[in-house]
Structures are given as structure tokens and as C-alpha cells.
Amino acid sequence: MAQKLKIVALGGLDEIGKNLYVYEYGKDILVVDCGMGFPDEDMYGIDVVIPDITYLVQNKERVRGMVLTHGHEDHIGAVPYVMSRISCPIYATRLTAGLVRLKLEEHGLADKVEIVTHSAGDCFKVGSNFECEFIHVNHSIADSVALAIKSPAGTVIHTGDFKIDLTPIEGGVFDFHRFAELGREGVLALLSDSTNVERPGYSESERHVGESLENLFRGCDKRIIVTTFASNVHRIQQIIDCAARYKRKVGVTGRSMENVIRLATEEGYLTVPKDVLVDMNHINSLPASRVVIMTTGSQGENMSALYRMAFSEHRQVRISAGDRVIISASAIPGNERTITKVIDELFYKGAEVIYDRSIDIHVSGHACQQEQKTMLALTRPQYFIPVHGEHRMLCRHGDLAKEMGVKPSNVLIAGVGEVVEITSKRIHKAGTVPSGRVLVDGATEEGVENVVLRDRQHLAQDGMLVVVMTMSGQDGSMISEPEIITRGFVYVKDNPQLMEDMRRVVYESIESCERARITDWADIKSRVRGNLSGYLYKVTRRSPMILPVIMEV
């Protein structure tokens, strides 16, 4: 009896980002992509969100390799965290491999991880049961590929992020021929990008952005500051080309932008005309009409170069009324407020700000409905599993597959951690594995516990009180008036009566402990905390964190 192919998503379903997919056949495990997610606004102090890889760690001796579809953070951002706990080779295209090496170097893992590079069209074995093939697709980063994953159960196509661009900047058009060929040979299952399934028609070509940039550069006598995704090499190429055409020098600021430009130039993905790039230390000596500054910060990140410019914290660039700021990116879901904050501040500085609501200066890297239908028509899969999207997107993509002729019983909407089993006769869910999210706060690569996050949320919402009680070590009596310190709860000088009432509650709590002959410090602190918490909620409808401290004398 043939063994079943198992597919488990540890991230990337019912969410945008955090993509990590596990393929299993026999004793072999193949990992596809290893991405991070962005923290929500209430995740105080959290820098990145990564998938829970408990299942991979439990089965690390079976992991034969990790295959990466492209170099975006939501597909490679968790690689250092995962590679610190499991050991396997990584397979990727050259640009993706270069970006991963930079990450591994930052974490001191560069010498401990084997990276094998392949090009679109290459086939390679992973373990004894998997053969992978890279297939060229278009996306908003160079060297993006889809995967044909062959196992004894059949061929699965995993698209990664893709679009169909008939006039790409570099790398050639989407490989219609190979997808159609695989469709004729027989595709067991298709796992396809669902991000833009709610958008009808086709996504615009990247060249459309070049036309918009051309119009913004032509006749402009202002200093031009452009921000875009650092990984979008094609967009960066178009900005550099525009600058060169209009005889402007380009300064680059922001570590990720600098790293990507250096790497892409070395690997031949970016062509920079001689003498166009200049050191940022010399940028202010040039006439404004001859300057372009490329910067990070398209998502309003509070440590990014654009953010620091907007809030007058950048060492080399001061925003003024003589600047034209172009934000050539769309907001990642959840980042809208931070981007709006930066845009507003730029307007306060008097700058002319051009962003995607005012003019077409960004196109999506993800397939819209007609491109998703094209993928389904070319591959003709027996089974369909939508991936990379929030739940409504997965459901809509499933409906699209049914419209394209996939049997309704052969369309499966899975969730993170659910095991999908596939044979030539059946697809179904077969239990779950440990899954979820791990919160990383930058100070450590260990996850932040939920209780810590709840404490941070509690502090942010209601503040805290520290109650310092000086008590006799002999008879447990109060020696001096309790000191109450507040942070983020009330302003002491404006609330003298409340402060006095809180001291009274503390005194009454201590007296009740004396009457009950309670002498254990922990029990006394617990009673003070409970009584004070109840009183404050009754009076203020707020529940600050209360930390009683006993000073024994």
C-alpha cells in the first residue's frame, strides 16, 4: 500500500506572513519557506513573530532540507531562529541565498548552515523521497520561483508568491510552458498564493511604476526622496535609471537597503551606472535638484531612516519644504497607522508627499483573479489547497478553483497545524500537530511567554502601583506611612484624595491581617493587593498592576 503524502502548514494560513510548510513522505520531511510575521499593535516590545516549530524540533532527525521560494521576510525571516534549533541544508536561488547568508551572519550561524544554490529550471533531490524543481515566476523580488515537488505520491506544485508580468524588468516572463507541461503530466495538488484573490483582473506590470516615476522625476527641481521595499530590486533599478537619466546622484540610507543594493550589484541583479551612487556624507554638498535619496521606511517602522527623517532624528537628512517624498509601496496589513503617522509628519515639515492613494507608484507582486485562474488552467490539479492568505481569502480562492473545474470535494481549506493527507484517491484532514506563534523581542531568541505579553498589555492599558510598606520584623506592625508610587495610572498631584484613600485601604488591610493573626509576608501582600485592586476598580473602573513591597526593619 502506497504511503500518504502529508502537508502541514506551521504558518501562512489565516494570516499574511509567517509562511512555513512541511511536506512529509515516509521518513523524509521537506520544509518549504521559513518566514516571519509582523507584531500587532498590542504586542508591546515584540520585534518579530515566528512560527512555532515544536513539531520540526521533535522530528529534526527526519528533516532533509529547507527549500526557499524567494527572499521576502515573510518567507525567509525566521531562518536564523529555526536553523539554531534544527540542522539541514537550505536550497535557494542566488539572490535568496545571499539574503539568507546576511541573516545568518547577523546571528553567528553563517558557518553552521549549508546553502545550496540553484537556478530556475534546475531539479534536485531532497532526501530519498522528494525531488524539487525550481520554476521561474514573476514577483516583486528578483529570483522568485515556484516549486514542483515530486514524491512517490505524485507531483505537487507550490507556487510561492507569484504574479504574471508580461513585461518584467528582468528575469523573463512567467514560465507558462513548464506549468502547462506539468499539467499535462498530471498534478496531484496545487498550493497557490491567495493574497490578491479579492481583486478581479490582472496585476499591473512593474514597468507601470517606472512610467509613474519618470513623470515624477521629469521637470522636478526639488530634492527627491524615495522609499520602497528594500528587497524590490526591480523597483530600485528603475529609481536608479530615472536618476541617471535626469543627471541626479543617488544616496542610500538604511541598513537593509544598503545591504540589498550591495548584494544585488555583486550578484548581477542590479546595474548601477558609474558615478551615480554617492556617499551619504557628501549628499548635502550637492544641489537639491541633482539629488535622489533612497531610503528604508516604507512601512513607517520607527527605527527606519524615513521615520528618523520625518521626526528630525536623522543625522544627515533634514526634511524641508523643498523636498518631494515618494512612498513607492503599499501598506502591509496592520501597518496603516504607522505609515499614516509618518506621512502626516512629512506634511507638517512642508514636504510634497506622493503615496499610493494619490498616484500609481506601486504595483502588487501577487496574482489577481485572472492570473490565479491561469495557474489553475495550466496545472489542472486533482486537489487544490489555497495558501498565503487570511481565511476569507482562502475560502474565496477555493471557490475560484471550483469555478475552474476542481471538484468541490477536492478543494480543502486547512488551518495552521492541521495535517492534510493526500493519496491519488483522497484528500482529508488527519489530526493536528503543535503549532502557533512565537514572539521574539530582540533581546533574546527565546520566545516571549504569553504571561509576559499580558503583563505588558496590562501595564500599557492601566498602568501600575508600587506599594512600599515598612514593617516591624518583630511584631509585624507598620512603622511608617505606606509609600505609593504610580506609573501610568494617575497623576499624583491632581489626585490627593485618591492617594489618601489608597493609603487608608492599605492600613485597613494590615489591620485585618493583625486581627486574623496573619504574619506571613506573602499573605499580607496578597491581601493588600486584593483589597486595593477591588477598591480602585470600584472607584476608577481601572485595574492597574499592583506590586506590594514589604521593607522589614
Secondary structure by P-SEA (a helix, b strand, c coil): cbbbbbbbbccccccccbbbbbbbcccbbbbcccbbbbbcccccccccccccaaaaaaacccccbbbbcccccccccaaaaaaacbbbbbbbcaaaaaaaaaaaaaacccccbbbbbbcccbbbbccccbbbbbbbbbcccccccccccccccbbbbbbcbbbbbcccccccccaaaaaaaaaaaccccccccccccccccccccaaaaaaaaaaaacccccbbbbbccccaaaaaaaaaaaaaaabbbbbbccaaaaaaaaaaaaacccccccccccccccccccccccbbbbbcccccccccaaaaaaacccccccccccbbbbbcccccccaaaaaaaaaaaaaaacccccccccccccccccccaaaaaaaaaaacccbbbbccccaaaaaaaaaaaaaaccccccbbbbcccbbbbbcccccccccccbbbbbbbcccccccccaaaaaaaaaaacccbbbbbbbbbcccccccccbbbbbcccccccccaaaaaaaaaaaaaaaaaaaaaccccaaaaaaaaaaaaaaaaaaacccccbbbbbbbcc
